[in-house]
Amino acid sequence: MTERVQYGTITFACKDNMASFVQVANKHVTLMFNRGQLIHDKAKHPHLEGAGPNARFMRFADETEAKARTSELKDLSRRWCDLMTPPKKKTSGR
């Protein structure tokens, strides 16, 4: 997982962009998962919002709320990296 500033915001990626911070209100921060439909598991990611064809969103009121979701964010990152880096095919060694 890497991070960089892209389009004026922090973007997280593993082979391809996973999520970016988007500011829609001054009272909270929103993390947009660009293709969140690919990794969204409602049971494991209860704070991920959205039902559209692509993006999903997670909103944070403050740092305490973000820290409380650490395991959920780690799982989303792991799922994205697994999706972007499929296992290598085994060769026969001939």
Phi, psi and omega per residue, in radians:
M1 nan 2.297 3.097
T2 -2.136 2.867 3.052
E3 -2.347 2.581 3.120
R4 -2.761 2.859 3.030
V5 -1.581 2.134 -3.138
Q6 -2.479 2.343 -3.109
Y7 0.974 0.562 3.070
G8 1.382 0.233 3.131
T9 -2.494 2.890 3.094
I10 -1.366 2.249 3.129
T11 -2.126 2.381 3.112
F12 -1.865 2.388 -3.070
A13 -2.527 2.696 2.939
C14 -2.506 1.748 -3.008
K15 1.223 -0.681 3.122
D16 -2.548 2.799 -3.103
N17 -1.056 2.267 3.095
M18 -1.743 -0.880 -3.032
A19 -2.677 2.732 3.109
S20 -2.483 2.599 3.020
F21 -1.358 2.342 3.040
V22 -2.262 2.335 -3.096
Q23 -1.816 1.978 3.123
V24 -1.972 -0.197 3.085
A25 -2.699 2.634 -3.125
N26 -1.313 -0.254 -3.071
K27 -1.576 -0.122 3.090
H28 -2.653 2.959 3.090
V29 -2.075 2.448 3.125
T30 -2.041 2.316 3.049
L31 -1.828 2.075 -3.128
M32 -1.732 2.156 3.049
F33 -1.619 1.844 -2.958
N34 -0.914 -0.789 3.097
R35 -2.165 0.886 -3.060
G36 -1.045 -0.388 3.133
Q37 -1.083 -0.401 -3.121
L38 -1.320 -0.398 -3.041
I39 -2.153 -0.006 -3.051
H40 -1.338 2.103 3.030
D41 -2.143 1.862 -3.025
K42 -0.965 -0.598 -3.136
A43 -1.215 -0.661 -3.094
K44 -1.598 -0.318 -3.057
H45 -2.247 1.163 -3.070
P46 -1.165 -0.314 -3.109
H47 -1.664 -0.018 3.113
L48 -1.484 2.148 -3.044
E49 -1.905 2.710 3.042
G50 2.062 2.562 -3.128
A51 -2.364 0.199 -3.137
G52 -1.266 -3.093 -3.074
P53 -1.254 -0.291 -3.066
N54 -2.349 -1.406 -2.950
A55 -1.184 2.612 2.982
R56 -2.261 2.744 -3.041
F57 -2.322 2.548 3.003
M58 -2.267 2.222 -3.094
R59 -1.874 2.502 -3.132
F60 -2.222 2.168 3.114
A61 -1.333 -0.558 -3.107
D62 -2.856 3.119 -3.100
E63 -1.105 -0.641 3.130
T64 -1.057 -0.753 3.120
E65 -1.136 -0.701 3.111
A66 -1.107 -0.771 3.129
K67 -1.123 -0.602 3.134
A68 -1.160 -0.346 -3.122
R69 -1.778 0.298 -3.086
T70 -0.943 -0.849 -3.085
S71 -1.145 -0.629 3.105
E72 -1.148 -0.751 3.125
L73 -1.167 -0.671 3.096
K74 -1.098 -0.731 3.133
D75 -1.128 -0.740 3.095
L76 -1.055 -0.730 3.129
S77 -1.134 -0.762 3.139
R78 -1.087 -0.794 -3.138
R79 -1.073 -0.724 3.141
W80 -1.125 -0.826 -3.137
C81 -1.101 -0.683 3.087
D82 -1.077 -0.710 3.139
L83 -1.174 -0.682 -3.077
M84 -1.423 -0.340 -3.130
T85 -2.221 1.297 -3.125
P86 -1.075 2.722 -3.128
P87 -1.038 2.542 3.120
K88 -1.265 2.520 3.111
K89 -1.270 2.418 3.117
K90 -1.324 2.468 3.085
T91 -1.849 2.733 -3.059
S92 -1.339 -0.223 3.078
G93 1.328 0.323 3.127
R94 -1.387 nan nan
